Amino acid sequence: MIITVVVIAAAVYLVFYVFFPLGRGAIYDPSTLAKSEVIADVAGVTPGERAADLGSGDGRVLIALAKRGAEAHGYEINPILVVRSRLNIERSGVSSRAFVHWKSFWRADLSRYQLVATYQVGFIMGRLESKVMREMEAGTRVVSHHWQFPHLVPEKIEQDVYLYRIGDIEVE
């Protein structure tokens, strides 16, 4: 009985947290609460801005952005993480400013945001770079945790968080 439960739990974990997301972006590897604060600080969030978190996981970065006054939208394909995010947002008291969409960020229109945060994996950063350059207006910001874009030069680096400003940055 215990072995059956362990096997089922492992299968669910692998499907929802590794294989399914890996085909579309990164596996679930949450930023720490402290790193979420660093991301929001490096981003220079101002009240009233619209921000997006691409692959928002359990909502930690969304909460940090919303606590600084942003209208924060997360895009997450894992339905379990969408539910966890919504619960975490509710518990944090920012449900009027933080929202999670059960949707692939590849299908999201980024042109409506002044700030985008992401913590993806290296092999998709080139494709993501093309998306943000195509969809985001000059002057908007992108913050990436750990992974760098292949051609863009960061405006600021703090710990392993990179800030890019679209249109105002040089291409290597």
C-alpha positions in Angstrom: 0.0 0.0 0.0 2.7 2.5 1.0 4.8 1.7 -2.1 1.7 2.3 -4.3 1.1 5.7 -2.7 4.8 6.6 -3.2 4.8 5.5 -6.8 1.6 7.5 -7.5 3.0 10.6 -5.7 6.3 10.3 -7.7 4.4 10.0 -11.0 2.2 13.0 -10.2 5.3 15.0 -9.3 7.2 14.0 -12.4 4.3 14.8 -14.7 3.2 18.2 -13.2 6.6 19.5 -11.9 9.2 18.1 -14.4 8.1 16.7 -17.7 5.1 18.9 -18.6 6.8 22.2 -17.7 10.2 21.3 -19.2 8.7 21.1 -22.6 7.4 24.7 -22.4 9.9 26.4 -20.0 11.5 25.6 -16.7 10.7 23.0 -14.1 9.4 24.3 -10.8 12.4 25.6 -8.9 11.1 28.4 -6.7 13.0 31.5 -5.9 13.5 31.9 -2.2 11.5 34.5 -0.4 14.7 36.6 0.0 15.5 36.3 -3.7 11.9 37.3 -4.6 12.5 40.5 -2.6 15.8 41.1 -4.5 14.0 40.6 -7.8 11.4 43.2 -6.8 14.2 45.6 -5.6 16.3 45.2 -8.8 13.2 45.7 -10.9 12.6 49.1 -9.3 8.9 48.5 -9.0 6.7 51.6 -8.6 3.1 51.8 -7.5 0.6 51.4 -10.3 2.9 49.7 -12.7 1.7 46.6 -14.5 4.1 43.7 -14.0 4.2 40.1 -15.3 5.9 37.0 -13.9 6.5 34.4 -16.6 6.2 31.0 -15.0 5.0 32.4 -11.7 5.2 29.1 -9.7 3.8 29.5 -6.2 3.4 33.3 -6.5 6.4 34.5 -4.4 7.6 37.0 -7.0 4.0 38.2 -7.7 3.5 38.8 -4.0 6.8 40.8 -3.7 5.8 42.9 -6.8 2.2 43.5 -5.5 3.5 44.5 -2.1 5.4 47.3 -3.7 2.2 48.5 -5.4 2.4 46.8 -8.8 -0.6 45.2 -10.5 1.1 41.8 -10.8 0.0 39.1 -13.3 1.5 35.6 -13.2 1.4 33.1 -16.1 1.7 29.5 -15.0 0.9 26.3 -16.9 0.9 24.0 -13.9 -2.7 23.8 -12.5 -1.4 22.7 -9.0 0.9 25.8 -8.8 -2.0 28.1 -10.0 -4.0 26.9 -7.0 -1.1 27.3 -4.6 -0.4 30.8 -6.0 -3.9 31.9 -5.5 -3.9 30.6 -1.9 -0.5 32.3 -1.2 -1.7 35.5 -2.7 -4.9 35.5 -0.6 -2.9 34.8 2.6 -0.5 37.6 1.8 -3.3 40.2 1.5 -2.5 41.3 -2.0 -5.4 39.6 -3.9 -6.6 43.0 -5.2 -3.2 43.5 -7.0 -1.9 40.0 -7.8 -3.5 37.7 -10.3 -2.5 34.3 -11.7 -3.5 33.1 -15.1 -3.5 29.4 -16.0 -1.9 30.0 -19.3 1.4 29.6 -21.1 3.4 32.9 -21.1 4.3 32.1 -24.7 0.7 32.9 -25.5 0.6 36.1 -23.3 0.8 39.5 -24.9 3.6 41.3 -23.0 3.0 44.7 -24.6 0.7 45.7 -21.8 3.4 45.4 -19.1 6.0 47.9 -18.0 8.0 45.1 -16.2 8.4 41.4 -16.8 10.1 39.0 -14.3 11.3 35.6 -15.2 13.2 32.6 -13.8 13.5 30.2 -16.7 16.2 27.9 -18.1 19.1 28.7 -20.4 17.8 26.8 -23.5 14.7 29.0 -23.8 16.3 32.4 -23.1 17.0 33.0 -26.8 13.4 32.5 -27.8 12.2 34.5 -24.8 14.6 37.3 -25.8 13.0 37.5 -29.2 9.5 37.6 -27.6 10.3 40.5 -25.2 12.1 42.4 -27.9 9.2 42.0 -30.3 6.4 42.7 -27.8 7.6 45.1 -25.2 7.9 48.9 -25.7 11.2 50.8 -25.4 12.0 51.7 -21.8 10.2 48.7 -20.3 12.1 46.4 -18.0 12.8 42.7 -17.8 14.3 41.1 -14.7 15.8 37.6 -15.0 16.8 35.5 -12.1 20.0 33.4 -12.7 19.7 33.0 -16.5 20.9 35.7 -19.0 19.7 36.6 -22.4 22.1 35.5 -25.1 22.5 38.9 -26.9 21.3 41.6 -24.5 23.5 43.4 -22.1 22.1 43.9 -18.6 21.8 47.4 -17.2 22.2 46.2 -13.7 23.3 43.0 -11.9 22.7 42.3 -8.3 23.6 38.9 -6.9 22.3 36.7 -9.8 19.4 38.9 -10.8 19.8 40.8 -14.2 17.9 43.9 -15.1 17.4 44.7 -18.8 15.8 47.8 -20.3 14.2 47.2 -23.7 15.3 49.7 -26.4 17.9 51.3 -24.2 20.3 48.3 -24.1 23.1 47.3 -26.3 23.3 44.0 -28.1 26.6 42.1 -27.7 
